[in-house]
Amino acid sequence: MELARALHRKKWLVGVACTCGPAARRIRREGFSVFPVEFCRESLNPWAVFRSLSQIRKAVCEFRPDLLAAVALRPILLVPLMRTGPTPATVNLLNGLGSLASGAHLPLWLRPASWWLRSLLGFAISRANCWTVTQNEADYQEARHLAGKASARVLKILGTGISFPLRPLVARPAHGRTRFLFVGRLLRDKGILELLEAFVRISKRHPDTFLEVIGTIDPANPASLTLRELKAWEDIPKVSWLGHRKDVPERMKAADCVVIPSYREGLPRVLLEAAAAARPVIVSDIPGCRELVDPEKTGLIVAPRNVSELATAMEQIHLQPAFRKRLALGLFRKVKKKCSIAHIGKAYENLFRRALGARHSRE
């Protein structure tokens, strides 16, 4: 949305093809054209894929774009299958390879599909007049490998931009209490189970620590917690399960630290939001997080899946209020410089104009 607004301010005409629902209504209220497409993530059924493809084709025929931005893996794989006459210039926004790259929690029957999807991705991003944007160094190198001779059209841009206040609003300690916050889908590879175990450890030693969890299970994802697993953790003292929330920025401002213990990310939006809110972070030592978090300067970094390291970092944040303030200010300054919408929006506009120029020269 931040990127769409930035382009709109520069007089670009923006249309969005997405699933129907509250998000689509919000996009329409912003003044953008909305085209309904059923992206059925929980199904590889050929009929579901064909239906999505037909709806994308219809949206392209109605909107007649000069440039098509395919966001996330499924649209990136579907767009090359369209047959709509002259193909628009295409920019793929590959916001992370997820389980496709990490192999985390993929059932045995899906592992051959992972290889097959990699091959399709290589085909999709190596087409003529097609550009691909990745969000971290590891995904950048992987995409260049998959693109082969088209590797020069693979770029790295840190996210899609976020708005920053003029000055950081740094949290003040609330009578020695420390409130940790997790925001994300309740997936195993988001590190939620390790976070809960680490919190149980430190809360026994420090009764004035609290944890808020914002997010829901995702049945379409093989790494999702089940309802039974979730219920087994619901009675942990001082853990607040908040489910889906629309007031995440407000909850973030009320927190003292944001924890991102994931196994794999593109560039976590939550990390950018924490920076904009001037909150310190504890992150896993993974691609995406390493792009912005410098140990002991802009956050704390722990090994993924390591409960002991995570608990130690959380305890350090709790015991050292001045230290966490310094981390928050360092993160705010670094991310504002690299990922503000003013900087990122300009990078995307330059890329879009480059892609359009290449298309017109071919015509």
Secondary structure, DSSP 4 states (H G I P E B T S, - for coil): -HHHHHHHHTT---EEEE-SSHHHHHHHHTT-EEEE----TT---HHHHHHHHHHHHHHHHHH--SEEEEESHHHHHHGGG---SSPPEEEEE----THHHH-TT--GGGHHHHHHHHHHHHHHHTSTTEEEEESSHHHHHHHHHHHGGGGGGEEE--SS-B---SS------BTTBEEEEEES--BGGGTHHHHHHHHHHHHHH-TTEEEEEE----TTSTTBPPHHHHHHHTT-TTEEEEES-S-HHHHHHH-SEEEE--S--SS-HHHHHHHHTT--EEEESSTTTTTTPPBTTTBEEE-TT-HHHHHHHHHHHHH-HHHHHHHHHHHHHHHHHHHBHHHHHHHHHHHHHHHHHHHHHH-
